[in-house]
């Protein structure tokens, strides 16, 4: 006797059964097939089908598990790489869920704030790290981003958990949910203190004369031009040229170190004038030449300043090179309507030359014959 029942397997719950083989039985003794025996044999075939389908499901589940494990490993690896990149760049990421007002930070964001990831209380008070002026900027930026969707990118001051004042760059943008409503804000947070300090030093080097500490010629002229361009009825711009008398003699007799010391002492006197006289700008415009730009100074204020400055610049300095006497001669001119910077310099220079010719250590005004002595 020979029995055969096809074995069909579904590859998925919705797929039609697919024949994969047959369950066969053979008996060498001839006899008639009995219905109960055949039904039992067919049930056995159904059991084989269920076993094969279960094995297929188990195989697919194992494959899915391996794929998920690989995805999780890739995700973990990507997160580690992201955290490494954040540490190198000094950049942290953050996320704000608008419905719950819950904030999540990356490890580097915690590091920039100088707090532990376990410090949930500090996380809830994130805005407390900002000084008042910076806090208003970041609060307005966040609110505007939520309402209008406009991303923000601001540089502000920030004090971390250690009390250190830092400079940070904060960026954020809005993410909409499936309903089109604002769902969360995401962004990055970068410590740019070193970059900020470097840029500030570069700006300082680009505008300040390193020896004297006052503005260099280029920046002084830029500021003077700006004030001349804004000159209008009722405003004044006056230029005071200061020339150190016999400065070459100081260098020749005492050496350049002594000359440098005189430059620093004269510049200190001029800087004191800028502190006392609001709107006054000081610059070094040559080796032994300085200039003051006095903005909106009245004639009396200008005259009073000159009368006090001339004697202040006549001094005897005790130095490691010996006792050095120093005087300076001044030439002063007031800007006229439509004056260019060269016009103002030319009139002040003529006044300076006239004073030098008549008597060193005094001051002369353009258009006024009288000299003002120490």
Secondary structure as the mmCIF struct_conf table of DSSP 4:
data_model
#
loop_
_struct_conf.conf_type_id
_struct_conf.id
_struct_conf.beg_label_comp_id
_struct_conf.beg_label_asym_id
_struct_conf.beg_label_seq_id
_struct_conf.end_label_comp_id
_struct_conf.end_label_asym_id
_struct_conf.end_label_seq_id
STRN STRN1 UNK A 2 UNK A 9
BEND BEND1 UNK A 11 UNK A 12
TURN_TY1_P TURN_TY1_P1 UNK A 13 UNK A 14
BEND BEND2 UNK A 15 UNK A 15
HELX_LH_PP_P HELX_LH_PP_P1 UNK A 16 UNK A 17
STRN STRN2 UNK A 18 UNK A 26
BEND BEND3 UNK A 28 UNK A 29
HELX_LH_PP_P HELX_LH_PP_P2 UNK A 32 UNK A 34
HELX_RH_AL_P HELX_RH_AL_P1 UNK A 35 UNK A 89
TURN_TY1_P TURN_TY1_P2 UNK A 90 UNK A 90
STRN STRN3 UNK A 91 UNK A 97
TURN_TY1_P TURN_TY1_P3 UNK A 98 UNK A 101
STRN STRN4 UNK A 102 UNK A 105
HELX_RH_AL_P HELX_RH_AL_P2 UNK A 107 UNK A 113
TURN_TY1_P TURN_TY1_P4 UNK A 114 UNK A 114
TURN_TY1_P TURN_TY1_P5 UNK A 117 UNK A 118
HELX_RH_AL_P HELX_RH_AL_P3 UNK A 120 UNK A 124
TURN_TY1_P TURN_TY1_P6 UNK A 125 UNK A 125
HELX_RH_3T_P HELX_RH_3T_P1 UNK A 126 UNK A 129
BEND BEND4 UNK A 130 UNK A 130
HELX_RH_AL_P HELX_RH_AL_P4 UNK A 132 UNK A 148
STRN STRN5 UNK A 152 UNK A 159
TURN_TY1_P TURN_TY1_P7 UNK A 161 UNK A 162
BEND BEND5 UNK A 163 UNK A 163
STRN STRN6 UNK A 165 UNK A 176
TURN_TY1_P TURN_TY1_P8 UNK A 178 UNK A 179
BEND BEND6 UNK A 180 UNK A 181
STRN STRN7 UNK A 182 UNK A 191
HELX_RH_AL_P HELX_RH_AL_P5 UNK A 193 UNK A 207
STRN STRN8 UNK A 208 UNK A 208
TURN_TY1_P TURN_TY1_P9 UNK A 210 UNK A 212
BEND BEND7 UNK A 214 UNK A 214
STRN STRN9 UNK A 215 UNK A 215
HELX_RH_AL_P HELX_RH_AL_P6 UNK A 217 UNK A 229
TURN_TY1_P TURN_TY1_P10 UNK A 230 UNK A 230
TURN_TY1_P TURN_TY1_P11 UNK A 233 UNK A 234
STRN STRN10 UNK A 237 UNK A 244
TURN_TY1_P TURN_TY1_P12 UNK A 245 UNK A 246
HELX_RH_AL_P HELX_RH_AL_P7 UNK A 247 UNK A 254
HELX_RH_AL_P HELX_RH_AL_P8 UNK A 256 UNK A 276
BEND BEND8 UNK A 277 UNK A 277
TURN_TY1_P TURN_TY1_P13 UNK A 278 UNK A 279
STRN STRN11 UNK A 280 UNK A 284
BEND BEND9 UNK A 286 UNK A 288
STRN STRN12 UNK A 289 UNK A 295
BEND BEND10 UNK A 296 UNK A 296
HELX_RH_AL_P HELX_RH_AL_P9 UNK A 299 UNK A 312
TURN_TY1_P TURN_TY1_P14 UNK A 313 UNK A 313
STRN STRN13 UNK A 315 UNK A 319
TURN_TY1_P TURN_TY1_P15 UNK A 320 UNK A 321
STRN STRN14 UNK A 322 UNK A 326
STRN STRN15 UNK A 328 UNK A 334
TURN_TY1_P TURN_TY1_P16 UNK A 337 UNK A 338
HELX_RH_AL_P HELX_RH_AL_P10 UNK A 341 UNK A 358
BEND BEND11 UNK A 360 UNK A 361
STRN STRN16 UNK A 362 UNK A 365
TURN_TY1_P TURN_TY1_P17 UNK A 366 UNK A 367
STRN STRN17 UNK A 371 UNK A 373
#
